[in-house]
Amino acid sequence: MDQAGRVNPNPDGMPDRDEQIARLAGERFDVLVVGAGVYGAWVALDAAQRGLRVALVDQADFGGATSANSQRILHGGFRYLQHADFKRMRESIRERSTVMRQMPHLVEPQGFLVPTTPRGVQRKLLMRAALKVNDWVSYDRNRGLPVSKHLGPGRVVSKARCLEQAPGLDPDDVTGGAVFYDGQVVNSERLVLAVVQSAAAAGAVVVNHLAVDRFVRDDTTRVVGVETVDRVSGRRTAIRAALTVACTGPWTARTLNNAGLRAAGAGCAAPVKEPFDTFRAVVLVTRNVLNGSAVAVKGRGAYQDRHEVVGKGYRNFFVTPWRGHSLIGTYYEPHRAGAADVSVSPEQVRGYVDEFNASYSTAKLRHDEVKWVYSGLLPLAQGAEPDDPQYQKHYAILDHESANGVPGLLSIVGVKWTTARDVAQKTVDRAGVLLGRSLPAGQTDRTPLVGGRYRDHERFVTEARATRPEAVGPAVLDELLLSYGDGHSALLELIAEEPELGIPLTPGSPVVGATMVHAARSEMAVTLADAVFHRTPLGHLGWPGQRVLRRCAALMARVTGWSLEEQEAQVQRVCAAYRERGLEIGPGEDEGGAE
């Protein structure tokens, strides 16, 4: 039971979606959050935990847009030393530790190797000093973390060691290497989902694939709710709320226009245009091209961050190990299409690969070795030109009553995954003032999330492995522990009832059939794409083949009731998602793993 006296009958799983939609129509909420990315999810959880009546809706899947397209790093702000921005460093370090403490099964320490150079800001002497400052600023980085998640101190390594880690670097431009540590989110989609699940467990009404069609105003100017369209059934639902919080990322301009505001009056220092001032950020998932630490590879093009106190004059690519693959990025480029269009052409994919090979020639990466392309939009820095992408450095909480004379509406423009929880807490603080409510202090920094309600991570993993059912392979169990934390027992129960559900869906993959049934039954996976891309890593680790996708659709159909025709339609939509990322897929039904 939550502070408002509501009960979630299924605290470990998502509530029934149709029942949630019925509640949306029948209740009046204190706070309606539009957009269920990482920012919206944290706002919903924080507000629900403080006793407010909360609704959270998204036009697509939870965490399925901008929040799903990243390099999966919890940044502690090491690069902010170039800006001499110690305040942001401390914020980032604190929030990195908070997430790692709450969900240690989803986050791993990750070393980053930055080659030192004979000249410039990456000289060994300067990098050694930077590592010392970083260690000093992050003195409490491991407080409350399990030993296995501790982030080590920075260190400088020899030229030989650096070239051993990254033999493709130019030996004439390397004098050694600087190693620092950050956190890697092994599955960022599931971390956002855990926040949404926790919000639901705290009493929030959460619904995905529910698009806001228009904002409702009263006889004055106040926003009093929205009208929505269910993208599954086509049904319309009106939602009434005292305060609406828009966490819509690159859709901000459209959101404001739908609310009856001129986008140019968003309260920012520079006008917000339509389309919203954004640029594209792209990260490739490829075969593993390096071993060990993530490595910064010097890009060949010139680049200058105008906010740096000391600049390099170029941008580094980071090659990061992830699930036996490599993440390569980030590529930044202008974006002139609408917010919904983040498609990538095959020619663009070839261009990304060619650019990386030119910077790190020994990789010899082939275009067909790109398994997935993360493509998302980020807010452009105020005053930056679209052809010279510079990312926004600071978030904004926009109060449209003071900025536009339109009460009942807040907007968040977020800029960083790591600090979303802190921004959400500040947003709910502001919401309490606007609602005239005296709210208790936020508690999301110390309340366990769904999946992370164990006190001792090492003991939790050890005991789970010691009691592993015979029908569940070691790699499968480790994947379940990584993705579901202490909720993995629900998957084990499915496998116990039907051992075939414990068989990997593709050779060499630990993703099993039980995850598809569980996604549809307990995690509000409405489409096959929801399960393939946002509930499991299956879709991001390479083309699984249409036969495997049909198997997944059939498993979900046990819960959804999809006809054979609808199952095939779901498969083809997943195929289209690969093509929209510029990737070639096998034409035959026998491509991919065994059924």
C-alpha positions in Angstrom: 0.0 0.0 0.0 1.3 3.5 -0.9 1.1 6.7 1.1 -2.2 7.6 -0.5 -3.7 4.2 0.5 -3.7 2.6 -3.0 -2.8 -1.1 -3.5 -1.0 -2.6 -6.4 -2.2 -6.2 -6.6 0.9 -7.3 -8.5 3.8 -5.4 -6.8 6.5 -7.3 -8.7 4.9 -7.0 -12.1 3.2 -4.3 -14.2 -0.6 -3.9 -13.6 -3.1 -4.9 -16.3 -2.9 -2.3 -19.1 -6.7 -2.2 -19.7 -7.3 -1.7 -16.0 -4.8 1.1 -16.0 -6.5 2.9 -18.9 -9.8 2.6 -17.1 -8.3 4.3 -14.0 -6.9 7.1 -16.2 -10.5 7.9 -17.3 -12.0 7.5 -13.9 -9.7 9.4 -11.6 -8.4 12.9 -11.2 -4.7 13.1 -10.7 -2.4 15.5 -8.9 0.4 15.0 -11.4 0.2 13.7 -15.0 3.6 12.9 -16.5 3.8 12.9 -20.3 6.8 10.9 -21.6 8.1 7.8 -19.9 11.8 8.1 -20.7 14.3 8.1 -17.8 13.3 11.7 -16.8 9.5 11.0 -16.8 9.9 7.7 -15.0 11.9 9.2 -12.2 9.3 12.1 -11.9 6.5 9.6 -11.6 8.2 7.5 -9.0 9.3 10.5 -6.9 5.8 12.1 -7.0 4.1 8.8 -6.2 6.4 8.0 -3.3 5.6 11.5 -1.8 1.9 10.6 -1.7 0.6 12.4 -4.9 -1.8 10.8 -7.3 0.2 10.2 -10.4 -0.3 9.1 -14.0 2.5 8.3 -16.4 1.9 7.9 -20.2 4.0 7.5 -23.3 3.2 7.6 -26.9 5.4 4.5 -27.5 7.1 2.1 -25.0 8.6 2.9 -21.7 12.1 4.2 -22.1 12.0 3.2 -25.8 13.1 6.5 -27.5 15.9 8.9 -26.5 16.6 7.0 -23.2 17.3 3.8 -25.1 19.8 5.4 -27.5 23.0 6.0 -25.6 26.4 4.6 -24.9 25.1 3.2 -21.6 27.6 5.0 -19.4 26.9 6.5 -16.0 29.2 9.4 -16.3 30.9 10.7 -13.2 31.9 13.9 -15.1 35.6 13.3 -15.7 35.3 15.3 -18.9 33.9 18.3 -17.0 37.5 19.0 -15.8 38.0 20.6 -19.2 35.2 23.0 -18.3 36.4 23.4 -14.7 32.8 22.6 -13.7 33.2 20.9 -10.3 29.6 21.4 -9.4 28.4 19.3 -12.2 31.1 16.7 -11.4 29.9 16.4 -7.8 26.3 16.0 -9.0 27.3 13.4 -11.5 29.4 11.4 -9.1 26.7 11.4 -6.5 24.0 10.3 -8.9 26.3 7.6 -10.5 26.8 6.2 -7.0 23.0 6.3 -6.3 22.1 4.2 -9.3 24.9 1.8 -8.8 23.9 1.4 -5.1 20.2 0.9 -6.0 20.6 -1.6 -8.9 24.0 -3.2 -8.7 22.9 -6.1 -10.9 22.3 -3.7 -13.8 25.6 -1.7 -13.5 29.2 -2.7 -13.8 32.4 -0.7 -13.2 34.1 0.1 -16.5 37.7 1.2 -17.1 38.4 3.8 -19.7 41.8 4.2 -21.3 42.6 7.6 -22.8 46.0 7.6 -24.7 48.4 10.3 -23.6 50.0 12.2 -26.4 53.3 14.1 -26.9 51.5 17.4 -27.1 48.2 19.0 -26.2 45.9 18.6 -23.3 46.3 14.8 -23.3 50.0 15.0 -22.3 50.9 12.5 -19.6 51.7 15.2 -17.1 48.4 16.9 -17.5 46.4 13.7 -17.6 48.2 12.5 -14.4 47.1 15.7 -12.7 43.6 15.4 -14.0 43.3 11.8 -12.6 44.4 13.1 -9.2 41.8 15.8 -9.2 39.2 13.4 -10.3 40.0 11.0 -7.5 39.9 13.9 -5.0 36.6 15.2 -6.3 35.1 11.7 -6.2 36.5 10.7 -2.8 33.2 9.2 -1.7 32.4 7.4 -5.0 32.3 3.9 -3.5 30.3 4.7 -0.4 27.6 2.1 0.1 28.5 0.1 -3.0 29.2 -3.6 -3.0 32.9 -4.4 -3.2 32.5 -5.9 -6.7 31.1 -2.5 -7.9 33.9 -0.3 -6.5 35.4 2.2 -9.0 39.2 2.1 -8.7 41.5 5.2 -8.6 42.9 6.6 -11.8 46.3 5.6 -12.9 48.8 6.2 -15.7 50.0 3.2 -17.8 53.0 2.8 -20.0 53.1 3.2 -23.8 53.6 -0.5 -24.1 50.6 -1.3 -22.0 48.5 1.2 -23.8 49.4 -0.2 -27.2 48.8 -3.7 -25.9 45.2 -2.7 -25.0 44.7 -0.8 -28.3 47.3 -1.9 -30.9 45.6 0.1 -33.7 46.7 3.5 -32.1 49.4 5.5 -33.9 52.5 4.6 -31.8 54.1 8.0 -32.8 51.2 9.8 -31.2 51.1 7.8 -28.0 53.3 8.2 -24.9 51.2 6.1 -22.5 47.6 6.0 -21.2 45.4 7.4 -18.5 42.8 5.1 -17.0 39.7 6.2 -15.1 36.6 4.4 -14.1 32.9 5.0 -14.6 29.8 2.9 -14.4 28.3 1.0 -17.4 24.6 0.3 -17.4 24.4 -3.2 -18.8 20.8 -2.8 -19.8 19.5 0.8 -19.7 16.1 -0.2 -21.0 15.5 -2.5 -18.0 16.8 0.2 -15.6 14.1 2.6 -16.9 11.6 -0.1 -16.7 12.5 -0.8 -13.1 11.8 2.8 -12.3 8.4 2.6 -14.0 7.6 -0.6 -12.2 8.6 1.0 -8.9 6.3 3.9 -9.7 3.4 1.5 -10.4 4.2 -0.3 -7.1 4.0 3.1 -5.3 0.5 3.6 -6.8 1.1 5.5 -10.0 -1.0 4.6 -13.1 1.3 3.8 -15.9 0.4 3.2 -19.6 2.5 2.9 -22.7 1.5 3.3 -26.3 -0.9 6.1 -25.3 -0.4 9.2 -27.4 -1.4 12.7 -26.2 -3.6 14.1 -28.9 -4.2 17.5 -27.3 -4.0 19.4 -24.0 -7.2 20.4 -22.3 -7.5 24.0 -21.0 -10.2 25.4 -18.7 -12.2 28.6 -19.1 -9.0 30.6 -18.2 -5.6 29.5 -19.5 -4.9 26.6 -17.1 -3.9 23.2 -18.5 -6.2 20.7 -16.7 -5.4 17.5 -18.5 -5.0 15.9 -21.9 -6.9 13.8 -24.4 -5.2 10.6 -25.6 -5.4 8.0 -28.3 -4.6 4.4 -27.6 -2.2 3.3 -30.3 -3.3 -0.3 -29.8 -7.1 -0.1 -29.8 -7.7 3.5 -31.2 -9.8 4.3 -28.1 -9.7 7.9 -26.8 -9.3 8.7 -23.1 -9.4 12.0 -21.3 -7.1 12.4 -18.3 -7.6 15.1 -15.8 -4.8 16.4 -13.6 -4.0 19.5 -11.5 -0.5 19.6 -13.0 0.9 18.2 -16.2 4.7 17.6 -16.4 6.0 17.2 -20.0 9.1 15.1 -20.2 9.0 14.7 -24.0 12.6 15.3 -25.0 12.9 16.1 -28.7 9.1 16.3 -28.9 9.1 19.3 -26.6 8.2 21.9 -29.3 5.3 19.8 -30.5 4.1 19.2 -26.9 4.1 23.0 -26.2 2.2 23.6 -29.4 -0.4 21.0 -28.5 -0.7 22.8 -25.1 -1.6 26.0 -26.9 1.8 27.6 -26.3 3.9 29.2 -29.0 7.0 27.1 -29.1 9.2 30.2 -29.2 7.9 31.2 -25.7 9.3 28.1 -23.9 11.2 30.1 -21.4 14.6 29.3 -22.7 17.3 31.9 -23.4 17.1 31.0 -27.1 13.8 30.4 -28.9 12.7 26.8 -29.2 11.9 26.2 -32.9 9.8 23.6 -34.6 11.3 21.1 -35.1 12.9 21.4 -31.6 16.6 22.4 -31.7 18.2 19.0 -31.7 21.0 17.1 -33.2 21.5 13.3 -33.8 23.8 11.1 -31.6 24.6 7.7 -33.0 26.3 4.7 -31.4 27.1 1.5 -33.2 26.9 -2.0 -31.8 29.5 -4.1 -33.6 31.6 -7.2 -33.2 34.2 -7.0 -30.5 37.1 -4.9 -31.9 39.1 -4.5 -28.6 39.7 -6.4 -25.4 39.8 -5.0 -21.9 39.3 -1.4 -21.1 37.2 1.0 -23.1 39.5 3.0 -25.3 39.3 6.6 -26.5 40.2 6.7 -30.2 41.2 10.1 -31.6 38.8 11.2 -34.3 40.3 12.6 -37.6 38.0 15.6 -37.9 38.5 18.9 -36.2 36.2 19.8 -33.3 36.1 22.5 -30.6 33.7 22.5 -27.7 33.1 26.2 -27.2 32.5 25.7 -23.4 35.9 24.1 -22.7 38.4 26.0 -20.7 41.1 23.8 -22.3 40.2 22.1 -25.6 41.7 19.2 -27.5 40.7 20.4 -31.0 39.2 17.0 -31.8 36.6 14.6 -30.6 37.4 11.1 -29.2 35.5 8.0 -30.2 35.0 5.6 -27.3 35.1 1.9 -28.1 33.4 0.2 -25.1 33.1 -3.6 -24.5 29.5 -4.6 -24.0 28.0 -8.1 -23.9 30.8 -9.6 -26.0 30.4 -6.8 -28.5 31.7 -3.2 -28.9 29.9 0.0 -28.6 31.5 2.6 -30.9 30.5 6.3 -30.7 29.4 8.8 -30.3 28.9 10.2 -33.8 27.2 13.7 -33.7 25.6 15.2 -36.8 22.9 17.7 -37.8 19.3 16.6 -37.7 16.7 18.4 -39.8 13.9 15.8 -39.8 11.1 15.6 -37.3 11.6 14.1 -33.8 10.0 10.8 -34.8 12.4 10.2 -37.6 15.8 9.0 -36.3 16.2 6.5 -39.2 19.6 5.7 -40.5 20.4 4.8 -44.1 22.8 2.0 -45.2 25.0 4.7 -46.7 25.2 6.5 -43.4 26.1 3.2 -41.6 28.9 2.7 -44.1 30.1 6.2 -43.5 30.2 5.7 -39.7 32.2 2.5 -40.2 34.6 4.1 -42.7 35.2 7.0 -40.4 36.0 4.7 -37.5 38.3 2.5 -39.7 40.2 5.7 -40.8 40.8 6.5 -37.1 41.6 3.0 -36.0 42.7 1.1 -39.1 43.6 -2.3 -37.5 39.9 -2.8 -36.6 39.1 -3.5 -40.2 35.4 -3.3 -39.3 33.1 -4.4 -42.1 29.7 -2.8 -42.7 27.9 -6.1 -42.2 29.5 -6.4 -38.7 27.3 -3.6 -37.4 24.7 -5.4 -35.2 22.5 -2.5 -34.2 22.5 1.3 -34.5 21.4 3.5 -31.5 20.1 6.7 -33.0 18.6 9.4 -30.8 18.2 13.2 -30.5 19.8 15.5 -28.0 19.1 19.2 -27.3 21.3 21.6 -29.2 23.3 24.1 -27.1 21.7 27.5 -27.0 23.2 29.6 -29.8 24.9 26.6 -31.5 24.5 26.2 -35.2 22.8 23.1 -36.5 25.8 22.3 -38.7 28.1 22.4 -35.7 26.4 20.2 -33.1 27.2 21.3 -29.5 25.2 19.6 -26.8 23.3 21.5 -24.2 25.2 21.4 -20.9 22.5 22.2 -18.4 18.9 20.9 -17.9 15.9 23.2 -17.7 12.7 23.0 -15.6 10.3 25.3 -17.4 7.4 26.7 -15.4 4.9 27.9 -18.0 2.9 29.9 -15.6 5.7 32.3 -14.9 7.2 32.0 -18.4 4.0 32.1 -20.5 1.1 32.9 -18.2 -0.2 29.3 -18.6 -0.6 27.6 -15.3 -0.8 23.8 -14.8 2.2 22.9 -17.0 5.8 22.2 -16.4 8.4 21.0 -19.0 11.7 19.3 -18.4 14.5 19.6 -21.0 17.0 17.0 -19.8 20.6 16.7 -21.0 22.1 13.7 -19.1 21.0 10.2 -18.3 23.0 9.9 -15.1 21.5 12.9 -13.3 17.8 12.3 -14.3 16.8 11.2 -10.8 18.1 14.5 -9.2 16.4 16.6 -11.8 13.2 14.7 -11.2 13.4 15.3 -7.5 13.8 19.1 -8.1 10.8 19.0 -10.5 8.6 17.3 -7.9 9.8 19.9 -5.3 8.5 22.6 -7.7 5.3 20.7 -8.4 4.6 20.7 -4.6 4.9 24.5 -4.6 2.6 24.9 -7.6 0.0 22.5 -6.1 0.1 24.2 -2.8 1.1 21.0 -1.1 3.6 20.5 1.7 5.4 17.4 0.5 7.8 15.1 2.4 11.4 15.1 1.1 12.1 13.0 -1.9 13.3 9.5 -1.1 14.2 8.0 -4.5 17.9 8.2 -3.6 17.5 5.7 -0.8 14.5 3.5 -1.7 15.3 0.2 -3.5 13.8 -0.2 -7.0 11.8 -3.2 -8.2 14.5 -5.9 -8.9 17.0 -4.4 -6.5 15.5 -5.2 -3.1 18.4 -7.2 -1.7 20.9 -5.8 0.8 24.0 -7.8 -0.1 24.7 -8.1 -3.9 27.5 -10.6 -3.6 25.5 -12.8 -1.2 22.4 -12.5 -3.4 24.3 -13.7 -6.5 26.2 -16.5 -4.6 23.0 -17.9 -3.1 21.1 -17.8 -6.5 23.9 -19.6 -8.2 24.1 -22.2 -5.4 20.4 -23.0 -5.8 20.3 -22.9 -9.6 17.7 -25.4 -11.0 19.2 -28.2 -13.1 17.1 -27.2 -16.1 18.6 -23.7 -16.1 22.1 -23.3 -17.6 24.7 -21.2 -15.7 24.8 -18.5 -18.5 21.0 -18.4 -18.6 20.8 -17.9 -14.8 23.5 -15.1 -14.9 21.5 -13.3 -17.6 18.3 -13.6 -15.5 20.1 -12.2 -12.4 21.6 -9.4 -14.5 18.3 -8.4 -16.1 15.7 -9.1 -13.4 17.6 -8.9 -10.1 15.6 -10.4 -7.3 12.6 -10.7 -9.7 14.3 -13.5 -11.6 12.4 -16.1 -9.6 9.3 -15.4 -11.7 11.3 -16.5 -14.8 12.5 -19.6 -13.0 8.9 -20.5 -12.2 8.0 -20.3 -15.9 10.9 -22.5 -16.8 10.0 -25.0 -14.1 6.5 -25.3 -15.5 7.8 -25.6 -19.1 11.5 -26.5 -19.4 11.6 -25.6 -23.0 11.2 -22.0 -22.0 14.7 -22.2 -20.6 16.3 -22.9 -23.9 18.2 -20.0 -25.5 16.3 -18.5 -28.4 19.5 -18.2 -30.5 22.8 -20.2 -30.3 25.3 -18.5 -28.0 22.7 -16.2 -26.5 21.5 -16.4 -22.9 18.0 -14.9 -23.8 15.4 -17.6 -23.4 11.8 -18.1 -24.3 10.5 -17.4 -20.8 11.5 -13.8 -21.1 9.0 -13.3 -23.9 6.1 -14.9 -22.0 7.1 -12.8 -18.9 7.3 -9.6 -21.0 3.8 -10.0 -22.2 2.3 -11.3 -19.0 4.0 -9.1 -16.3 5.9 -6.2 -18.0 3.3 -4.6 -20.3 5.1 -5.5 -23.5 2.4 -4.5 -26.0 4.3 -5.3 -29.2 6.9 -7.8 -30.2 9.4 -4.9 -30.6 8.8 -4.0 -26.9 10.0 -7.4 -25.9 12.8 -7.8 -28.4 14.3 -4.4 -28.0 13.2 -3.0 -24.5 12.6 -6.0 -22.3 15.5 -8.2 -23.5 18.8 -7.5 -25.3 17.9 -10.0 -28.1 17.3 -7.4 -30.8 20.4 -5.3 -30.1 22.9 -8.2 -30.4 22.4 -8.9 -34.0 19.7 -10.0 -36.4 18.1 -13.1 -34.8 16.3 -14.3 -37.9 12.6 -14.4 -38.8 12.2 -17.9 -37.5 13.3 -16.8 -34.0 11.1 -13.7 -34.2 8.1 -15.9 -35.1 8.9 -18.1 -32.1 9.0 -15.0 -29.9 5.7 -13.8 -31.4 4.0 -17.2 -30.8 5.2 -17.2 -27.1 3.8 -13.7 -26.6 0.5 -14.7 -28.3 -0.2 -17.1 -25.4 -0.8 -13.9 -23.4 -1.9 -11.4 -26.0 -4.1 -13.7 -28.0 -2.6 -12.6 -31.3 -3.8 -14.4 -34.4 -1.3 -15.9 -36.8 -1.8 -12.9 -39.0 -1.1 -10.5 -36.2 1.9 -12.5 -35.2 3.3 -12.1 -38.7 2.6 -8.4 -38.7 4.5 -8.1 -35.4 7.5 -9.9 -36.9 7.5 -7.6 -40.0 7.4 -4.5 -37.8 10.6 -5.7 -36.0 12.2 -6.4 -39.5 11.3 -2.8 -40.4 13.0 -1.5 -37.3 16.3 -3.1 -38.5 15.9 -1.6 -42.0 15.2 1.8 -40.4 18.6 1.5 -38.7 20.3 0.9 -42.1 20.9 -2.7 -41.5 20.5 -5.6 -43.8 18.5 -8.6 -42.6 18.4 -12.2 -43.8 15.6 -12.8 -46.4 15.0 -16.4 -45.5 12.8 -17.8 -42.7 15.7 -20.0 -41.6 18.1 -17.2 -40.8 19.2 -16.9 -37.2 19.0 -19.4 -34.4 17.1 -22.6 -34.0 13.4 -22.7 -33.1 
